[in-house]
Amino acid sequence: MDMYSAVKIAAVGTASAVGALIGGPVVLGVVGFTKAGVAAGSIAAALQTPATAAGSVFALCQSAGVVGLAASTKAGICATAGAVGAGISAILK
């Protein structure tokens, strides 16, 4: 692998990680998981049911919308997005 390819793969991986870190909270807000709860008329409101279980994806998204993402969650999101971005970049080089 030449130096240009390695730098490109690293740059795409880094950009993917940063994009996911910044984009995660934005996406949660856009679909309706806000600090004040589920926004009326939102996608989140359409998915909410009276039987929403604790620990479900919906409940975790709502928790993240209210209090933000935990540092460990942010680290996991960044690591996963970075690895996926770098992997795709390496395949498409």
One Martini backbone bead per residue (centre of mass of N, CA, C, O) as a GRO file, in nm:
protein
   93
    1MET     BB    1   0.097   0.036   0.023
    2ASP     BB    2   0.065   0.352  -0.019
    3MET     BB    3   0.065   0.659   0.126
    4TYR     BB    4  -0.195   0.772   0.001
    5SER     BB    5  -0.384   0.540   0.087
    6ALA     BB    6  -0.337   0.559   0.393
    7VAL     BB    7  -0.433   0.852   0.425
    8LYS     BB    8  -0.715   0.814   0.307
    9ILE     BB    9  -0.814   0.601   0.508
   10ALA     BB   10  -0.769   0.773   0.764
   11ALA     BB   11  -0.949   1.012   0.680
   12VAL     BB   12  -1.213   0.855   0.649
   13GLY     BB   13  -1.221   0.739   0.935
   14THR     BB   14  -1.219   1.012   1.084
   15ALA     BB   15  -1.467   1.138   0.948
   16SER     BB   16  -1.664   0.920   1.042
   17ALA     BB   17  -1.629   0.957   1.346
   18VAL     BB   18  -1.702   1.259   1.362
   19GLY     BB   19  -1.977   1.242   1.222
   20ALA     BB   20  -2.106   1.053   1.433
   21LEU     BB   21  -2.064   1.230   1.684
   22ILE     BB   22  -2.230   1.473   1.569
   23GLY     BB   23  -2.484   1.321   1.433
   24GLY     BB   24  -2.630   1.165   1.654
   25PRO     BB   25  -2.782   1.395   1.810
   26VAL     BB   26  -2.915   1.515   1.561
   27VAL     BB   27  -3.085   1.271   1.480
   28LEU     BB   28  -3.245   1.244   1.740
   29GLY     BB   29  -3.383   1.523   1.712
   30VAL     BB   30  -3.515   1.486   1.431
   31VAL     BB   31  -3.693   1.223   1.526
   32GLY     BB   32  -3.778   1.326   1.854
   33PHE     BB   33  -3.534   1.322   2.067
   34THR     BB   34  -3.562   1.515   2.348
   35LYS     BB   35  -3.518   1.690   2.643
   36ALA     BB   36  -3.855   1.691   2.673
   37GLY     BB   37  -3.893   1.450   2.486
   38VAL     BB   38  -4.127   1.346   2.286
   39ALA     BB   39  -4.218   1.467   1.991
   40ALA     BB   40  -4.479   1.584   1.851
   41GLY     BB   41  -4.521   1.434   1.533
   42SER     BB   42  -4.299   1.236   1.524
   43ILE     BB   43  -4.132   0.956   1.467
   44ALA     BB   44  -4.115   0.874   1.764
   45ALA     BB   45  -4.422   0.897   1.819
   46ALA     BB   46  -4.502   0.675   1.610
   47LEU     BB   47  -4.327   0.442   1.772
   48GLN     BB   48  -4.473   0.475   2.022
   49THR     BB   49  -4.569   0.280   2.307
   50PRO     BB   50  -4.714   0.164   2.597
   51ALA     BB   51  -4.493  -0.100   2.575
   52THR     BB   52  -4.230   0.027   2.641
   53ALA     BB   53  -3.926  -0.100   2.710
   54ALA     BB   54  -3.683  -0.138   2.906
   55GLY     BB   55  -3.390  -0.128   2.699
   56SER     BB   56  -3.479  -0.035   2.450
   57VAL     BB   57  -3.416   0.143   2.178
   58PHE     BB   58  -3.616   0.364   2.245
   59ALA     BB   59  -3.521   0.416   2.538
   60LEU     BB   60  -3.226   0.483   2.465
   61CYS     BB   61  -3.289   0.725   2.283
   62GLN     BB   62  -3.436   0.891   2.495
   63SER     BB   63  -3.206   0.911   2.693
   64ALA     BB   64  -3.010   1.050   2.494
   65GLY     BB   65  -3.196   1.298   2.442
   66VAL     BB   66  -3.193   1.400   2.741
   67VAL     BB   67  -2.866   1.337   2.847
   68GLY     BB   68  -2.714   1.200   2.639
   69LEU     BB   69  -2.410   1.066   2.572
   70ALA     BB   70  -2.200   0.851   2.665
   71ALA     BB   71  -1.868   0.807   2.649
   72SER     BB   72  -1.880   0.506   2.568
   73THR     BB   73  -2.073   0.549   2.331
   74LYS     BB   74  -1.899   0.745   2.171
   75ALA     BB   75  -1.661   0.551   2.138
   76GLY     BB   76  -1.818   0.330   1.986
   77ILE     BB   77  -1.914   0.501   1.750
   78CYS     BB   78  -1.635   0.593   1.651
   79ALA     BB   79  -1.507   0.315   1.608
   80THR     BB   80  -1.713   0.203   1.411
   81ALA     BB   81  -1.717   0.428   1.198
   82GLY     BB   82  -1.414   0.426   1.140
   83ALA     BB   83  -1.389   0.131   1.050
   84VAL     BB   84  -1.595   0.141   0.822
   85GLY     BB   85  -1.472   0.374   0.659
   86ALA     BB   86  -1.191   0.244   0.620
   87GLY     BB   87  -1.285  -0.021   0.492
   88ILE     BB   88  -1.424   0.100   0.246
   89SER     BB   89  -1.179   0.257   0.145
   90ALA     BB   90  -0.996   0.007   0.102
   91ILE     BB   91  -1.181  -0.135  -0.105
   92LEU     BB   92  -1.209   0.139  -0.304
   93LYS     BB   93  -0.905   0.208  -0.391
   0.00000   0.00000   0.00000
